[in-house]
Amino acid sequence: MFRRLPLPFFALLVACSPAAKTFTPPDDMPFLHVIQTPGQLPYIADAYGRQVILRGVNSEGLEDEAWRSDPLKMPMYYPTDPAAYLGKCPANSNEVAAPLCEVEAGKGRYAQSSAFDSQNDFAQMRQRGFTFIRLALSWSQLEAEPGNYQTPYLEQVAQVVSWAKEQGVYVLLDMHEDQFSRSIQADPAKPCAQGTDPSGGFDGAPGWAALTDGQPSCESFGQSVLNAAVSAAFENFWRNAEAPVAQGSAPGKGLQDHWIGAMAALAKRFKDEPAVIGYEIINEPQPGGIAAYDVSDNYLYPFYAHVIQALTGVRDGLPDCATLPAAATCAYPDLGIHDTNHLVFFEPIAVRNLIDYSPQHSKPFSSYPNLVFAPHTYTHVFTIDSSFLGFNAQNSPYPPSYDYAYATAAAEAITMGTAVFVTEFGGGSGDDAITLAGESRAQEHWGVGASLWTWKSNCSLDPKATCDGAWAFFATAPSGPGPQPQSGPPVPSREKYMVRVVPRATSGRLVDYAYDPDTRAFALHATQASATAVGDKAHETLVWIAADVTGAVAVSGAAVLDEVQTMPDGNQFAWIAPTGSAPYTVTVGDAAALDAKLTAAPARQPIDQPTASATFKKFVLDLENSPDANLATKATLLQGIVEDVLKIAW
């Protein structure tokens, strides 16, 4: 158990006034990697071995998403020509999410305006302490024509990466899909069967890759994941069904082969770019009617292994596949890219979003060392208690805590030998004091980074709509006919809970840390076995402090404060040099209560899959005996869905 040294007696305090010398950090953005320690949760580290905490946002600005007035309307709403973004931003529309722009690109890290209406997205992120963006990309744009990956879309992605790099923001290239493809939509001429409702896809695959076997685009039980057409499209994808199109430069004829070709195009373009932190293979993969454990064991993770083999050349000691589709017992053909610089992010089957644990047999699936498990945590937002049973963040008995999704993710990641980064979390801003507060504290306790869904969004086509309860950091309500502003002002509760004091790089092992958005106090506990020379900033612990956090920085235990430096934007960096062999504490402001809370906090306890499964089943069975007849009926129906649709043995 970590024990702090009494602050009044051992404080080695150096407070820096606003008049302290300013310092512009170098533009160095090293490739990151994963450090593994037996029995402990692996973590993302920089080139100097420090544990890195990345906080940021998701952006839909490059996503080929369904238009609100007409989901099938083509083409992609915003232009993909990089010239359309040189010193300007395309006209915004509430038809889709807000565009992603940097109209003052090239002026330098601190010379661009970060005002909310400046149209400088990455300057705005940097000013708020965000060092990460998950950039949602669409297969439908990377491979609009089958087997042809040479499109202006890649150059638009490169343009966005250059904007991010200028502001010191890492970019995750996310192969995004929601409900497989926006080409999957209900047919008005074919009404849905009784008990089902029309629904459709939002983004992802091009129309030629959405093989639905004639199934209706209708959902059951009000759950969009239970859409027959989407399920058929996913099942065809998992079986690598042959696409009825020309192969072109795709590495094979199957759907997965075309997807891998699209990822290969990204890897070829960004192999040597450190501002790209890595690639996320697929967003929220669905089982497609295949049993949850079966799809994970025999389809999802073999697919992940094949992507990694194709991009990195890591063979896992397996022979090359002689024929495609590739089996789990052979390695996907080496595409000659050999990108071993980047992290590869991967998600569990999307059922996890409903129950906060993964119904899978977690085990190593690739020998590539830089893997990051990337679950989404929408506790009391998308979890089954809220989405199906009618509970909310204030009264839900399950999941038992916001910590729970991270404890189960840690157990899964330790078993697979990967780091953890939550690529999506959030919810309606009306619950930020509960949801964002709970999620952020859990992320701190487990020492994992995360990105909010989402950065900027337009709220509605309805001219009378407001942005109450918006999901975005910046939300724009309709302002009448004609172009919309790129964004409204930031949602106040998003600023409060997302702009936090963060240990960007920790020398040694980060034990726990916490920030209180009400008092703006901060406390960190860490331990380091070896000493770091004072002034060796490449190896010192680095804490980022927002401009409106005015408390003094104090260090106690086995470390000394090197200095606190003020940036041109008013934010501060604090450098701390561990002296080695013992724990150390860093605080900002009046952090006595936070420090005591960290000292008393129980050690991290991962929760394994059998325990999580038993917890979920007990929750459902208890509800079946509820005196509330409506709740009991829903619980019984839920058990049936789990058994018959998700095919999870009860």
Secondary structure as UniProt FT lines:
FT   HELIX           7..10
FT   TURN            18..19
FT   STRAND          33..35
FT   TURN            38..39
FT   STRAND          43..45
FT   TURN            47..48
FT   STRAND          51..52
FT   STRAND          55..59
FT   TURN            61..62
FT   TURN            71..72
FT   HELIX           82..85
FT   TURN            94..95
FT   TURN            103..106
FT   TURN            109..111
FT   TURN            116..117
FT   HELIX           121..127
FT   TURN            128..129
FT   STRAND          132..138
FT   HELIX           139..142
FT   TURN            146..147
FT   HELIX           152..166
FT   TURN            167..168
FT   STRAND          170..176
FT   TURN            182..183
FT   TURN            188..189
FT   TURN            194..195
FT   STRAND          196..198
FT   HELIX           207..209
FT   TURN            213..214
FT   STRAND          218..220
FT   TURN            221..222
FT   STRAND          223..227
FT   HELIX           228..238
FT   TURN            239..240
FT   TURN            248..249
FT   HELIX           255..270
FT   TURN            271..272
FT   TURN            274..275
FT   STRAND          276..280
FT   TURN            288..289
FT   HELIX           292..295
FT   HELIX           296..300
FT   HELIX           301..312
FT   TURN            316..317
FT   TURN            328..329
FT   STRAND          343..346
FT   TURN            350..351
FT   HELIX           352..355
FT   STRAND          371..373
FT   STRAND          376..377
FT   TURN            379..382
FT   HELIX           384..387
FT   TURN            393..395
FT   HELIX           404..416
FT   STRAND          419..426
FT   HELIX           429..431
FT   TURN            432..434
FT   HELIX           435..446
FT   STRAND          449..453
FT   STRAND          456..458
FT   TURN            463..464
FT   TURN            468..469
FT   STRAND          474..476
FT   HELIX           492..498
FT   STRAND          502..506
FT   STRAND          509..516
FT   TURN            517..520
FT   STRAND          521..528
FT   TURN            534..535
FT   TURN            537..539
FT   STRAND          541..545
FT   TURN            547..548
FT   STRAND          553..557
FT   STRAND          559..566
FT   TURN            568..569
FT   STRAND          572..578
FT   STRAND          582..588
FT   HELIX           592..600
FT   HELIX           609..624
FT   HELIX           629..640
FT   HELIX           641..645
//
